[in-house]
């Protein structure tokens, strides 16, 4: 078999070191963003040459206007306060759930052996003695709480940096589009690196602390670590659904009354829902997305570790090989660090048309560098040949095959990213066709948009299918888990690109509300249009990785529950399959309806204010922003509970009453249908949004024939965009959490379901 080049000691140093480097890098980026001042500066004689040059630029762009800076700071404070108070309210409710679910995990897993404290024979090797089931219950509960807290903190920190950076991006836009781009991108990088490094560090520390108790019982150790993924994803579900309902209720209300009925521009300060809309970008797209990708990362690591613990890595106690998933993520942080410098330091953006290519280069550079990084770390940390547990047998795998598993996931991610970009960017024909269909009204726009979304599913599904086949052929379920990790290995860059979008969107809103010049609004719009596409790419990554992650978790669940084959022709499995395929529709119905009913209240409130506050339309009176913020907050807190309950309770009910075979059918069914709906919903919404922006920007001859703002085609585009909002920001992105969360929950509770499940079939 041969042994790995990398010693256990080296592994112990590399992982925490890379995590610390990631955190340090994010703090440096934060410091650079903080150097943009949000207080009006009085220019003195700070060195004649600089003082003189600066004042020239400032006069030209109206930079000395102190009232603008003060206004920007005030608006930023309002957005930041709104986002913070919403997240605290949400976390209060989620905290109660967290404690209740932790107790449930302890009771269910502890009861497997009747809460006995005796050691028991190991599941996969009866000759050896493993720690009692009670230990698994205690440690699974601890790791669940760890994952949940890390997920919440990741989302909260992301939201904080985004609300810190939005006004700074607006102010930098006065100096040119390049400066504004760098500020927005650096802020995104702070979130990306903090999240990737925190996730890695907490998992690494948990493994080492748990090892003090478990000793040589690695099977039990990594079984209890699966709670970390469950904690991460369950918080992400509430963050995504709650944040998604919040942001879209405000967005739909603001658009329908403001743009369609009152004919005022987007983010106009006269619109009562405008602060709620900008708060929503931060709680949904930033905090929700952060928790979501953290959940994917935690789960793919857990799935790989569970399978590895019962393979030769775990049996022979090869620590470097065992922690291979964490080493891949460590290399990912270093690769993303170099990649980020390409956007912020090596090349400078000088024109609007360079924004989107710069963001695309981030994906390409990180993927190419990561491929080299994976090759090196695989050669160093994994022995030339080893065995992987595959449905009861041990499969021999070479280290080059493992490298290909990770690489195929990484490149599949890039393909999904580019296909998403092609279907959602207004630089290509699909979105331009959707924009063109607005000539004949909203109905044709909706038809074209839906068709585009369905069509955009084809290539990503083939990419996922190929990566599943290749990685499974080489390394069974472990191969699929590391392919998912490969897709997520450049998570820091992916998140930086993704967070850049909402930050730019907010920057545009602040520019409009502060009454800045048309030229500055054009620059922030250009940043925002690129940000829309990158947000769609981020969602593509999240959905693609979720498909691989949930399949890997499914494999780990099947191994842990002791099922050797899942027979689709068995009625127990088939009923699960068909019900599982229905769940994403049920879940989407709940989330869409929630957005609809919250938006209804918002529209009524915005109309009421326009009709009853004298002088509001003329700009003489201030709207009541707080009422709109309250409507969004109340609606999202109330409405996030039913969809959350559906996802969390389904595996428990199915496992307890129908048993593990039916549950395996439910998991497979929800995975297969959930991925398709998620991709089509995200891309349809993204395309409608950018079709509207294409008409508004009027950058080409074709776009000018459809515009300007307020024309009939533009109004049709706004309606399309409004329908797409809940699709792309609530239902679509939440579905990838549904498929992952049900799988990881089933994995955590597998011993209980295997022992006590299937009550109805026992009658």
C-alpha positions, 0 to 999 in steps of 0.5 A: 500500500505504501505510506503518505509523504506528509507526516501526522505532525505536518498535517497538524500544522498545515490545517490550522496555519492555513485557517489562520492565514485566511482569517489574517487576510480577511482582516487585512482586506477589512482594514483596507476597506475601512480606510475609505472615510465616511466622515466629511473631510476638511482638506488641509495642506497634507503635502502640497502635491497630493492636496492639490491633485486631490482637490482637482479630482474632488472639484470635478466629481463634486467630491467636496460636497459634505452633505452627500457624505453625511447622507450616505453615512446616515443611510448606511446606518439605517440599513445596518440597524435594520439588518442587525435588528432583523437578524437578532430577532431571527436568531432568537427564534432559531435559538429556541429551535436549536436547543429543542433539536439538540435535546431531540438528537441526544434523546434519539441517539442515546436511546439506541442502546437504551442509554447504556454506558457499556462499550459495544462491538463496532458496526463494521468490525465486530472484533473491535470494541467501540465507545457506547452509543450514549457517547455518540449522542452526547458528542453529536449534540455538541457538534450540532451546536458547534455547527449551528453557532458557526453558521450563525456567526458566519452569516452575521459577520458577512452581513456586518461587513456588507453593511459596513462597505456599501456606502464606502463603495458609493463614495469610491464610485465618485473617483471612478468605477475601478475604485468602487469595484475594488472596495466592493470586491474586497468587502466580499473577500472579507466574508469569503475568507472569514467563512472558509477559515472559520469553518475549517478551524472549528471543524479541525479543533472539534476533531482534535478535542473529540479525539481525546475521548475517542482515542482509537475509535475513529468510527465513533469519532467521525460518526459524531462529527456529522452533527456539525454539518446538520447544525450548519445546514439547519441554521442556513435553512432558516437564514435562507428562507427567512432572509429570502421572504424578507428581501423579496416582500420589500423588493416586490412591494417597492417595485410594483408601487414605485416603478409600475404605478408611480413611475419613480426610479428604483431606490428613490428615497420617496419610496417607503419600502426602499430601506427595507429593500436594501436591508433585505439584500443583506439578510437574504443574499449575504447572511443567507448565502453565507450560512448556506455555503458554510452548510455545504462545506461542513456537510461535504467534509462530514460525508467524506470523513464518515466514509473514510473512517471505515476505510483503510485511512480509519482502520489503519489510523492514517491521520494525514489521509483521514484529514484529506478533506480538510487539507483540500480546503486548506489549500483552497484558502491559499489558492483563493488568496492568490486569486483575490490579489489578481482582482484587487492588486495585480490588475486595475479596472478602468472601464465598465466593460472590464467588470464582468471579465474580471469576475470571470477571471476569478473563477478561471484562475482559482480553478486552474491554480486549485487543480495544481494545488489538489495534485500536490496535496493528494500526492503528499497526504495520501498513500499511493494505494488505499481502500475505500468502503463501498457497500460492504466491500473495500475497494482499492483506490490509487491516489491519482484516481482520488485526485481526479475525483476532486478535480472533476468536481472542481471543473464541473463547478466551473462549467455550471458557473459559466452556463449560469452566466450565459443564461443570466448575463445580458451580454448574451442572446438568451437574456436579450431574447427575453428582453426583446419579448417584452415588446408584446407585453408581460405575458410573452416575457414570462413565457420566454423567461420560464423557457430559458430557465427550463433550458438552462438545466440541461448542461449543469445536470450533465456536468453533475451526472458526469462528475458523479459517474467518474468519481463513483467509478474511481472511489465509490461514495468517498469519491462523490464526497470529495468531488463536492469538496472540490466544487467547494474548495474555492469557496472563499473566491466564490463567496467574494464574487457572490457577496460583491453583488448585494454590496454593489446593489446597496451602493446603487441604492445609497447613491440614488437616495443620497441624490448623487449625480446620474454618472455615479448611479450609472457606475453603480448600476454597471457594478450591480448588473455584473453582481446580478450575474455573479449572484446567479453563478454563486447560486449555481455553485451552491445548487451543484455542490448541494446535489453532490453533497446530498448524494455523498450524505445519502451514501454515508446514510446507507452505509451507516443504516446497514442497507446494501442496496436500494431497490427501486422496484420495492414498494417501500422504496418507490412510495418514498421516491415519489413522495420525495420528488413531490417535497420540493414542490410543496416547499416551493409553494410554501415559500412563494406563497409566503413572499406573495402574502408578505408583498401584498401587505407591503404593497398596501402599506406603500400605497397607503403612504403615497395616498395619505402623506401630503407632499410625499410624491413631491419630495417635501415629506419623509416616508415612514420607512420603519413600518415597512421594515416591520412588515418584512420582519414580522412576515419573514419570522412568521412564515419561515417556520412552516417550510422549516418544519416541513424539511426538519420533520419529514426525515423523522416522521418517515424514518420512525413510521416507515423505516430506512428503506422508505427514507432512502427513497424519499432522499433520492426523490427529493434530490432528483427533483429538487436540483432541477427546480432549483436551477431553473428557478434561480436562472429564470429569476436572474434572466428576468432581472437582467433583461430589465437592467438591459432595457434600463441601461440602453447600452446597445441599439437594440436596448434603446429601441425597447427603452427608456425607463417607463416605456411599455416594454420596460414595464413588462420587464419590471413585471417579469423581474418581480415574478422572478424575485421570489424564484431566484432569491427565496424558493430556488436557493432554499431548495438546495438546503432542503436536499442537503438537510434531509440527507444529513439529518437522516445520516445523524439519526441513522442508528436510531432509525435502523434500530427503532424505525419502521413502526407501521411496517412492524404492525 
